């Protein structure tokens, strides 16, 4: 399953803000033809990010089984959990998607109630749950078990550095990893 295109991400952002969109709203917001609108709608339905409604789309309900960002199935060895201040819990398939989702949730213009209270991920080597803000990350290594560029979490900087020595990639703390993955994906938080 592929990641949503920039245009599809724009449509998903609008769905998040408004809840439902008509075909005309999608067409106007994206500046595309009606035929292209229907193709984009079908693509979003196909990846499970949206549901068809009479005359438009609605956002698919979040599932703990699928990533909140790319809709891939969640791998428990790579999982990234986000708990929002409103009590809502969201799940990303890996640190790549989790860091991108957090960048959007913590952005100044995110919807009301869409902020993160806590984020947890899994140490890639040992499988232990750890606070995502205290983790060290290896970005872009040759080991890419999920999304690209890969982002793998480690509880110790020394483990991340040894892993990067063997498999390549850049080592960074939470802030550096989030900035780097956002830059690499050309995504600007709302």
N, C-alpha and C positions, 0 to 999 in steps of 0.2 A: 504494500500500500504506500502510495507516495504522500509526501507532505503537501498541504494546500499551497497553491500558487499565491503570489502577492495579492492578486485581485480577489481570490477566494478568501484570503485572510481578511481583506478589507470588508468583504460581505459578512464574514463571521463576526468581526468587530461591531458592525452595525446591528447584527442580530443580538449580540450581547447587550448592546445599549438599548435597543427598542423591544426586543423579545420576539416580534414577528415583523416580516417585511413582505410587501406585495411585490409582484413582478415589476410593476412600474417604479417602485422605490429602488429596487436593486438596479434596474436599468439606468435610472437617472443618477444614482450615486456612483456607479461604476463607469458611466459614460459608454455603454455598450449597446449593441443591437438587441432586439428581442430574441433572436435565435441564439446569440451568444449568452444572453441571460439564462435561457433555458438549459444550455449546455453547462454553464457554471453551476446552476441549481442542481442538475443531475449529478455532477461531480461531487458536490458537497453531500448530497443524499447518499451517494455510493460509498463514500468514506465514513459515513455515520456521523458527520458533524452537524447535519441539519435534517429536519423532517419536512416533507411536503405538506402544505396546508392548501385549502381551496384558495387559489389565486396568489400563492406565494410560498414562503418558507418560515419555519420556526426553528430555533436552536434545539438540537438534540439534548436531552437531559444528560448531565454528566454521569458517567459510569465509573465505578472503581475498577472495572475490568479493562477499560480503554483509556488511553492518554487524553488529557484535557486539551492538549495542543495539536497533536498529529493524528489522534484517533487510533493509533496502533494498539494492539493488545499489550497489557502491562506485564513486564517480566519482573518477577519478585526479586531477582538478583540485582536489578538496576533501578528499582522503583524510587520515585521522588514524591513525597507527600507534602501537601501544603494545607495548613489549617488557617482559615481566615478568621478575622475578629468576630464576624457574625456567626461563627460556629460551623460554617460550611467547610467540608473537607474535600479537597480535589487531589487527583492523582495524575502524575505524569509517568510516561513509560521509562524515562531515563533522566539523567542530570541535564542533558542537552535541552530537552523540552521543559523540564522543571525550571531551569535558569531563565529561559525565555518567558515562561508564564509568570514567574516572579517579577521580571522586568516590567511586564505589562500591569500586573496587579499593584505594584508599588509606584507606578507612574503618577504624576500629579493630576492627570485628567481621567483617572480610572473611575468607573461607576461607583456610586456610594456603596459602602459595605464591602467593596472589593479590595481588601488589603490583607496582608499576610501577618498572622500572629506568630506562626512557627512553620519551619520547613525541615523535613527530615529526609535523609537519603540513606543509601546502603554503601558501606565500604566495599569497593570492588574486589579486594583481595580476601577479606575475612568474612564478609556477609553481615557484619555488625551494623545495626542502625545507628546513625549519627546525625547530629545537628548540621544541617546543610550550610549554615553560616560559619561553622567552625571547621568545615571540611577543606581539604586541598584537592584540587582538580587537575587532571591531565587532559588537555584539549588537543584533538587532532592526532591522536596516536594511530599506529597501524592497526590496533585492535579496535574494531568498530562493531560491537555486538548489537547496536540498535541504530539510532539516527546519526547522520553525518553533518558536520564533523562530530566525531565522538567526544563525549565529555564523561570522564570516569572519576568517581569520588573516592577519596582516601582519607582515613582519619589522621594519618601522620604525614608531614611534609617529606620526611625521609623515604617513606614508602612510595609516594608519588614521584619523587626524584629518581629512585631506583627503577621504577616502572618506565618512566620516560627515557632513561638511559638505554633500556633494552628495546622498547617499542616506539620510541619517538614521541613527539608531542611537546606542548608547552605546559609547565607547571605554574599554577596560580592559586591564590586564595579565592574565597567566595566572590569578592568584589571584582577582582581581575578576571576571573572566569566568566562572570556574568557580562562584564563589559566586552570581553573578547567574543563570546558566543553571539551576543547581540550584534556586534559589528560584523562578524563573519556571515551572519544570516541576513544582513542589511535590514534589520527590523528596528524601527524607532519606536520606543514606548509611546503610548498614546499621550 
